[in-house]
Amino acid sequence: MKTISAAEANRHFSALLRDVVSGEVVTVLSRGKPVATVSPVRADPGRRDAARGNLLQRLRQQEAVGGCQWTRDELYEG
């Protein structure tokens, strides 16, 4: 794990991101104390799909409120 000051992270943000893309985990320090950790995103498609399914299920259970019967032309009027 790499550490970097907040000032250095600010000055060299692009380089910091390149390190993270290559798998490095970077801890950002402010006045010598850790304030943030920047790490690569770990894709978890199963979790994302489960969240999407939960959202759709919840939306299907809710009653539509304030619905209007707009036509396509009305939506695109200028």
N, CA, C and O atoms as a printed pandas DataFrame, in Angstrom:
     atom_number atom_name residue_name chain_id  residue_number  x_coord  y_coord  z_coord
0              1         N          MET        A               1    0.847   -1.172    0.000
1              2        CA          MET        A               1    0.000    0.000    0.000
2              3         C          MET        A               1    0.895    1.238    0.000
3              4         O          MET        A               1    1.909    1.291    0.696
4              5         N          LYS        A               2    0.505    2.209   -0.780
5              6        CA          LYS        A               2    1.259    3.436   -0.949
6              7         C          LYS        A               2    0.551    4.556   -0.177
7              8         O          LYS        A               2   -0.677    4.562   -0.097
8              9         N          THR        A               3    1.303    5.493    0.385
9             10        CA          THR        A               3    0.708    6.665    1.026
10            11         C          THR        A               3    1.198    7.913    0.319
11            12         O          THR        A               3    2.309    7.960   -0.210
12            13         N          ILE        A               4    0.340    8.924    0.324
13            14        CA          ILE        A               4    0.659   10.182   -0.338
14            15         C          ILE        A               4   -0.049   11.306    0.409
15            16         O          ILE        A               4   -1.151   11.109    0.921
16            17         N          SER        A               5    0.569   12.473    0.477
17            18        CA          SER        A               5   -0.074   13.609    1.142
18            19         C          SER        A               5   -1.205   14.133    0.263
19            20         O          SER        A               5   -1.219   13.914   -0.949
20            21         N          ALA        A               6   -2.133   14.815    0.877
21            22        CA          ALA        A               6   -3.255   15.382    0.127
22            23         C          ALA        A               6   -2.753   16.382   -0.909
23            24         O          ALA        A               6   -3.278   16.446   -2.021
24            25         N          ALA        A               7   -1.748   17.154   -0.550
25            26        CA          ALA        A               7   -1.193   18.133   -1.488
26            27         C          ALA        A               7   -0.573   17.430   -2.703
27            28         O          ALA        A               7   -0.786   17.852   -3.840
28            29         N          GLU        A               8    0.194   16.358   -2.460
29            30        CA          GLU        A               8    0.790   15.600   -3.563
30            31         C          GLU        A               8   -0.287   14.925   -4.410
31            32         O          GLU        A               8   -0.186   14.887   -5.636
32            33         N          ALA        A               9   -1.317   14.395   -3.753
33            34        CA          ALA        A               9   -2.419   13.757   -4.491
34            35         C          ALA        A               9   -3.084   14.781   -5.402
35            36         O          ALA        A               9   -3.450   14.471   -6.535
36            37         N          ASN        A              10   -3.236   15.981   -4.908
37            38        CA          ASN        A              10   -3.845   17.048   -5.702
38            39         C          ASN        A              10   -2.961   17.419   -6.895
39            40         O          ASN        A              10   -3.449   17.579   -8.014
40            41         N          ARG        A              11   -1.679   17.551   -6.649
41            42        CA          ARG        A              11   -0.752   17.945   -7.718
42            43         C          ARG        A              11   -0.551   16.861   -8.763
43            44         O          ARG        A              11   -0.338   17.161   -9.937
44            45         N          HIS        A              12   -0.616   15.611   -8.347
45            46        CA          HIS        A              12   -0.304   14.493   -9.247
46            47         C          HIS        A              12   -1.462   13.502   -9.335
47            48         O          HIS        A              12   -1.261   12.288   -9.293
48            49         N          PHE        A              13   -2.672   14.035   -9.457
49            50        CA          PHE        A              13   -3.850   13.171   -9.432
50            51         C          PHE        A              13   -3.860   12.168  -10.573
51            52         O          PHE        A              13   -4.231   11.013  -10.366
52            53         N          SER        A              14   -3.468   12.572  -11.756
53            54        CA          SER        A              14   -3.456   11.654  -12.898
54            55         C          SER        A              14   -2.507   10.487  -12.641
55            56         O          SER        A              14   -2.836    9.341  -12.949
56            57         N          ALA        A              15   -1.348   10.766  -12.085
57            58        CA          ALA        A              15   -0.384    9.700  -11.769
58            59         C          ALA        A              15   -0.957    8.785  -10.686
59            60         O          ALA        A              15   -0.787    7.568  -10.748
60            61         N          LEU        A              16   -1.632    9.364   -9.701
61            62        CA          LEU        A              16   -2.266    8.572   -8.643
62            63         C          LEU        A              16   -3.277    7.608   -9.260
63            64         O          LEU        A              16   -3.316    6.430   -8.904
64            65         N          LEU        A              17   -4.091    8.112  -10.184
65            66        CA          LEU        A              17   -5.085    7.247  -10.834
66            67         C          LEU        A              17   -4.425    6.146  -11.655
67            68         O          LEU        A              17   -4.925    5.022  -11.694
68            69         N          ARG        A              18   -3.313    6.453  -12.308
69            70        CA          ARG        A              18   -2.601    5.414  -13.068
70            71         C          ARG        A              18   -2.117    4.311  -12.128
71            72         O          ARG        A              18   -2.178    3.129  -12.467
72            73         N          ASP        A              19   -1.636    4.700  -10.946
73            74        CA          ASP        A              19   -1.206    3.697   -9.967
74            75         C          ASP        A              19   -2.384    2.831   -9.530
75            76         O          ASP        A              19   -2.257    1.613   -9.405
76            77         N          VAL        A              20   -3.520    3.462   -9.301
77            78        CA          VAL        A              20   -4.710    2.729   -8.856
78            79         C          VAL        A              20   -5.189    1.776   -9.950
79            80         O          VAL        A              20   -5.557    0.636   -9.668
80            81         N          VAL        A              21   -5.183    2.239  -11.180
81            82        CA          VAL        A              21   -5.602    1.384  -12.301
82            83         C          VAL        A              21   -4.719    0.147  -12.387
83            84         O          VAL        A              21   -5.188   -0.931  -12.751
84            85         N          SER        A              22   -3.447    0.302  -12.055
85            86        CA          SER        A              22   -2.538   -0.843  -12.132
86            87         C          SER        A              22   -2.643   -1.752  -10.904
87            88         O          SER        A              22   -1.897   -2.724  -10.782
88            89         N          GLY        A              23   -3.579   -1.430   -9.988
89            90        CA          GLY        A              23   -3.821   -2.313   -8.850
90            91         C          GLY        A              23   -3.343   -1.796   -7.512
91            92         O          GLY        A              23   -3.589   -2.428   -6.485
92            93         N          GLU        A              24   -2.667   -0.666   -7.501
93            94        CA          GLU        A              24   -2.143   -0.086   -6.257
94            95         C          GLU        A              24   -3.277    0.495   -5.407
95            96         O          GLU        A              24   -4.223    1.080   -5.936
96            97         N          VAL        A              25   -3.171    0.329   -4.097
97            98        CA          VAL        A              25   -4.087    0.965   -3.157
98            99         C          VAL        A              25   -3.329    2.132   -2.546
99           100         O          VAL        A              25   -2.222    1.954   -2.039
100          101         N          VAL        A              26   -3.919    3.333   -2.591
101          102        CA          VAL        A              26   -3.234    4.532   -2.138
102          103         C          VAL        A              26   -4.012    5.146   -0.975
103          104         O          VAL        A              26   -5.220    5.363   -1.066
104          105         N          THR        A              27   -3.292    5.427    0.131
105          106        CA          THR        A              27   -3.890    6.114    1.269
106          107         C          THR        A              27   -3.462    7.567    1.205
107          108         O          THR        A              27   -2.276    7.869    1.068
108          109         N          VAL        A              28   -4.431    8.468    1.305
109          110        CA          VAL        A              28   -4.170    9.898    1.255
110          111         C          VAL        A              28   -4.110   10.418    2.688
111          112         O          VAL        A              28   -5.004   10.168    3.496
112          113         N          LEU        A              29   -3.028   11.153    2.985
113          114        CA          LEU        A              29   -2.829   11.693    4.322
114          115         C          LEU        A              29   -3.042   13.200    4.325
115          116         O          LEU        A              29   -2.640   13.895    3.392
116          117         N          SER        A              30   -3.670   13.693    5.371
117          118        CA          SER        A              30   -3.790   15.131    5.593
118          119         C          SER        A              30   -3.199   15.418    6.958
119          120         O          SER        A              30   -3.699   14.940    7.977
120          121         N          ARG        A              31   -2.134   16.199    6.972
121          122        CA          ARG        A              31   -1.414   16.502    8.210
122          123         C          ARG        A              31   -0.961   15.229    8.913
123          124         O          ARG        A              31   -0.974   15.133   10.140
124          125         N          GLY        A              32   -0.562   14.262    8.104
125          126        CA          GLY        A              32   -0.026   13.024    8.637
126          127         C          GLY        A              32   -1.043   11.978    9.047
127          128         O          GLY        A              32   -0.672   10.882    9.467
128          129         N          LYS        A              33   -2.330   12.304    8.930
129          130        CA          LYS        A              33   -3.374   11.361    9.323
130          131         C          LYS        A              33   -4.111   10.860    8.079
131          132         O          LYS        A              33   -4.401   11.647    7.179
132          133         N          PRO        A              34   -4.416    9.566    8.017
133          134        CA          PRO        A              34   -5.140    9.030    6.856
134          135         C          PRO        A              34   -6.558    9.597    6.785
135          136         O          PRO        A              34   -7.296    9.588    7.770
136          137         N          VAL        A              35   -6.923   10.090    5.598
137          138        CA          VAL        A              35   -8.269   10.647    5.403
138          139         C          VAL        A              35   -9.038    9.940    4.293
139          140         O          VAL        A              35  -10.262   10.048    4.220
140          141         N          ALA        A              36   -8.331    9.221    3.432
141          142        CA          ALA        A              36   -9.016    8.547    2.325
142          143         C          ALA        A              36   -8.158    7.403    1.811
143          144         O          ALA        A              36   -6.932    7.416    1.922
144          145         N          THR        A              37   -8.830    6.425    1.253
145          146        CA          THR        A              37   -8.157    5.327    0.581
146          147         C          THR        A              37   -8.712    5.257   -0.836
147          148         O          THR        A              37   -9.925    5.200   -1.041
148          149         N          VAL        A              38   -7.821    5.262   -1.795
149          150        CA          VAL        A              38   -8.221    5.158   -3.194
150          151         C          VAL        A              38   -7.773    3.780   -3.671
151          152         O          VAL        A              38   -6.593    3.436   -3.607
152          153         N          SER        A              39   -8.743    2.997   -4.151
153          154        CA          SER        A              39   -8.435    1.641   -4.583
154          155         C          SER        A              39   -9.199    1.307   -5.854
155          156         O          SER        A              39  -10.195    1.957   -6.173
156          157         N          PRO        A              40   -8.737    0.300   -6.577
157          158        CA          PRO        A              40   -9.437   -0.100   -7.799
158          159         C          PRO        A              40  -10.851   -0.577   -7.485
159          160         O          PRO        A              40  -11.102   -1.153   -6.426
160          161         N          VAL        A              41  -11.751   -0.338   -8.395
161          162        CA          VAL        A              41  -13.124   -0.818   -8.260
162          163         C          VAL        A              41  -13.132   -2.310   -8.524
163          164         O          VAL        A              41  -12.521   -2.790   -9.478
164          165         N          ARG        A              42  -13.818   -3.022   -7.686
165          166        CA          ARG        A              42  -13.957   -4.468   -7.883
166          167         C          ARG        A              42  -15.363   -4.721   -8.396
167          168         O          ARG        A              42  -16.341   -4.598   -7.659
168          169         N          ALA        A              43  -15.446   -5.068   -9.643
169          170        CA          ALA        A              43  -16.754   -5.305  -10.254
170          171         C          ALA        A              43  -17.411   -6.530   -9.626
171          172         O          ALA        A              43  -16.789   -7.582   -9.479
172          173         N          ASP        A              44  -18.662   -6.372   -9.267
173          174        CA          ASP        A              44  -19.437   -7.474   -8.704
174          175         C          ASP        A              44  -20.791   -7.476   -9.414
175          176         O          ASP        A              44  -21.774   -6.960   -8.881
176          177         N          PRO        A              45  -20.844   -8.058  -10.623
177          178        CA          PRO        A              45  -22.081   -8.008  -11.396
178          179         C          PRO        A              45  -23.257   -8.662  -10.682
179          180         O          PRO        A              45  -24.397   -8.234  -10.864
180          181         N          GLY        A              46  -23.008   -9.679   -9.882
181          182        CA          GLY        A              46  -24.103  -10.327   -9.158
182          183         C          GLY        A              46  -24.768   -9.374   -8.186
183          184         O          GLY        A              46  -25.993   -9.353   -8.065
184          185         N          ARG        A              47  -23.965   -8.589   -7.495
185          186        CA          ARG        A              47  -24.505   -7.622   -6.530
186          187         C          ARG        A              47  -25.292   -6.530   -7.250
187          188         O          ARG        A              47  -26.364   -6.128   -6.797
188          189         N          ARG        A              48  -24.757   -6.052   -8.371
189          190        CA          ARG        A              48  -25.439   -5.012   -9.142
190          191         C          ARG        A              48  -26.765   -5.535   -9.682
191          192         O          ARG        A              48  -27.777   -4.835   -9.627
192          193         N          ASP        A              49  -26.767   -6.766  -10.205
193          194        CA          ASP        A              49  -27.995   -7.350  -10.724
194          195         C          ASP        A              49  -29.029   -7.544   -9.623
195          196         O          ASP        A              49  -30.223   -7.343   -9.847
196          197         N          ALA        A              50  -28.572   -7.937   -8.429
197          198        CA          ALA        A              50  -29.490   -8.112   -7.301
198          199         C          ALA        A              50  -30.100   -6.770   -6.890
199          200         O          ALA        A              50  -31.292   -6.693   -6.596
200          201         N          ALA        A              51  -29.287   -5.720   -6.869
201          202        CA          ALA        A              51  -29.786   -4.390   -6.513
202          203         C          ALA        A              51  -30.806   -3.907   -7.536
203          204         O          ALA        A              51  -31.828   -3.325   -7.174
204          205         N          ARG        A              52  -30.527   -4.150   -8.813
205          206        CA          ARG        A              52  -31.464   -3.756   -9.874
206          207         C          ARG        A              52  -32.783   -4.503   -9.710
207          208         O          ARG        A              52  -33.853   -3.908   -9.835
208          209         N          GLY        A              53  -32.712   -5.803   -9.431
209          210        CA          GLY        A              53  -33.921   -6.606   -9.232
210          211         C          GLY        A              53  -34.730   -6.121   -8.035
211          212         O          GLY        A              53  -35.957   -6.044   -8.102
212          213         N          ASN        A              54  -34.043   -5.793   -6.938
213          214        CA          ASN        A              54  -34.743   -5.271   -5.760
214          215         C          ASN        A              54  -35.432   -3.954   -6.056
215          216         O          ASN        A              54  -36.563   -3.734   -5.624
216          217         N          LEU        A              55  -34.760   -3.076   -6.789
217          218        CA          LEU        A              55  -35.348   -1.788   -7.141
218          219         C          LEU        A              55  -36.587   -1.978   -8.014
219          220         O          LEU        A              55  -37.626   -1.371   -7.756
220          221         N          LEU        A              56  -36.486   -2.809   -9.037
221          222        CA          LEU        A              56  -37.622   -3.036   -9.926
222          223         C          LEU        A              56  -38.797   -3.654   -9.173
223          224         O          LEU        A              56  -39.948   -3.287   -9.410
224          225         N          GLN        A              57  -38.521   -4.567   -8.288
225          226        CA          GLN        A              57  -39.593   -5.184   -7.491
226          227         C          GLN        A              57  -40.288   -4.134   -6.628
227          228         O          GLN        A              57  -41.516   -4.114   -6.541
228          229         N          ARG        A              58  -39.504   -3.262   -5.989
229          230        CA          ARG        A              58  -40.090   -2.217   -5.152
230          231         C          ARG        A              58  -40.918   -1.240   -5.983
231          232         O          ARG        A              58  -41.997   -0.827   -5.558
232          233         N          LEU        A              59  -40.422   -0.869   -7.161
233          234        CA          LEU        A              59  -41.159    0.056   -8.021
234          235         C          LEU        A              59  -42.465   -0.550   -8.517
235          236         O          LEU        A              59  -43.468    0.153   -8.639
236          237         N          ARG        A              60  -42.463   -1.845   -8.802
237          238        CA          ARG        A              60  -43.691   -2.505   -9.264
238          239         C          ARG        A              60  -44.754   -2.553   -8.173
239          240         O          ARG        A              60  -45.947   -2.588   -8.474
240          241         N          GLN        A              61  -44.339   -2.554   -6.918
241          242        CA          GLN        A              61  -45.276   -2.615   -5.804
242          243         C          GLN        A              61  -45.877   -1.251   -5.481
243          244         O          GLN        A              61  -46.915   -1.182   -4.822
244          245         N          GLN        A              62  -45.252   -0.171   -5.929
245          246        CA          GLN        A              62  -45.739    1.170   -5.639
246          247         C          GLN        A              62  -46.786    1.588   -6.659
247          248         O          GLN        A              62  -46.704    1.250   -7.840
248          249         N          GLU        A              63  -47.764    2.327   -6.175
249          250        CA          GLU        A              63  -48.801    2.847   -7.057
250          251         C          GLU        A              63  -48.266    4.096   -7.752
251          252         O          GLU        A              63  -47.592    4.919   -7.133
252          253         N          ALA        A              64  -48.571    4.231   -9.035
253          254        CA          ALA        A              64  -48.160    5.413   -9.778
254          255         C          ALA        A              64  -48.923    6.622   -9.256
255          256         O          ALA        A              64  -50.130    6.553   -9.024
256          257         N          VAL        A              65  -48.213    7.725   -9.075
257          258        CA          VAL        A              65  -48.822    8.934   -8.535
258          259         C          VAL        A              65  -48.678   10.052   -9.556
259          260         O          VAL        A              65  -47.609   10.237  -10.138
260          261         N          GLY        A              66  -49.755   10.794   -9.771
261          262        CA          GLY        A              66  -49.700   11.957  -10.652
262          263         C          GLY        A              66  -49.466   11.617  -12.107
263          264         O          GLY        A              66  -48.908   12.426  -12.848
264          265         N          GLY        A              67  -49.876   10.452  -12.523
265          266        CA          GLY        A              67  -49.663   10.042  -13.902
266          267         C          GLY        A              67  -50.504   10.848  -14.881
267          268         O          GLY        A              67  -51.643   11.209  -14.586
268          269         N          CYS        A              68  -49.950   11.119  -16.013
269          270        CA          CYS        A              68  -50.657   11.840  -17.073
270          271         C          CYS        A              68  -50.630   10.996  -18.331
271          272         O          CYS        A              68  -49.741   10.164  -18.514
272          273         N          GLN        A              69  -51.580   11.208  -19.175
273          274        CA          GLN        A              69  -51.633   10.498  -20.445
274          275         C          GLN        A              69  -51.133   11.432  -21.544
275          276         O          GLN        A              69  -51.923   11.974  -22.317
276          277         N          TRP        A              70  -49.815   11.615  -21.606
277          278        CA          TRP        A              70  -49.223   12.482  -22.603
278          279         C          TRP        A              70  -49.035   11.730  -23.907
279          280         O          TRP        A              70  -48.798   10.523  -23.934
280          281         N          THR        A              71  -49.149   12.488  -24.984
281          282        CA          THR        A              71  -48.839   11.922  -26.289
282          283         C          THR        A              71  -47.365   12.214  -26.599
283          284         O          THR        A              71  -46.740   13.072  -25.974
284          285         N          ARG        A              72  -46.846   11.503  -27.546
285          286        CA          ARG        A              72  -45.453   11.725  -27.937
286          287         C          ARG        A              72  -45.249   13.164  -28.404
287          288         O          ARG        A              72  -44.230   13.778  -28.086
288          289         N          ASP        A              73  -46.207   13.707  -29.157
289          290        CA          ASP        A              73  -46.077   15.067  -29.663
290          291         C          ASP        A              73  -46.036   16.073  -28.520
291          292         O          ASP        A              73  -45.281   17.043  -28.576
292          293         N          GLU        A              74  -46.846   15.849  -27.481
293          294        CA          GLU        A              74  -46.864   16.763  -26.342
294          295         C          GLU        A              74  -45.534   16.735  -25.589
295          296         O          GLU        A              74  -45.097   17.759  -25.064
296          297         N          LEU        A              75  -44.902   15.588  -25.535
297          298        CA          LEU        A              75  -43.624   15.487  -24.830
298          299         C          LEU        A              75  -42.533   16.282  -25.534
299          300         O          LEU        A              75  -41.641   16.827  -24.884
300          301         N          TYR        A              76  -42.602   16.349  -26.858
301          302        CA          TYR        A              76  -41.532   16.965  -27.619
302          303         C          TYR        A              76  -41.909   18.350  -28.167
303          304         O          TYR        A              76  -41.245   18.855  -29.072
304          305         N          GLU        A              77  -42.964   18.962  -27.628
305          306        CA          GLU        A              77  -43.307   20.326  -28.043
306          307         C          GLU        A              77  -42.260   21.282  -27.537
307          308         O          GLU        A              77  -41.724   21.108  -26.443
308          309         N          GLY        A              78  -41.968   22.285  -28.321
309          310        CA          GLY        A              78  -40.943   23.258  -27.941
310          311         C          GLY        A              78  -41.548   24.419  -27.328
311          312         O          GLY        A              78  -40.842   25.350  -26.940
